[in-house]
């Protein structure tokens, strides 16, 4: 499957929602799928599985949480908003992505 086909497939999944979040400690924006907890470090990456990383493993690798200890998420992550279509409009245009289905 080429990159453009991957984009179309992932965009057509019902209920696909990513949250734009801030990791204050390292001054980074991260995009996290609320359903599967995959994470992406760029908006360009959210359209493909190849660019995804496991959110919990990523946060652990930064020593922001410790396995087996309940994290204080308010100190680790600030949820900004859902990623919206207008956030990725330039990427859609750049790669010629076709939006399939309704996201209402």
Buried (B, 14 or more C-beta within 10 A) or exposed (E): EEEEEBBBBBBEEEEBEBBBBBBEEEEEEBBBBEEEEBBBBEBBBBBBEEBBBEBEEBBBEEEBBEEEEEBEEEEBBEEEEEBEEEBBEEBBEEBEBEEEEEEE
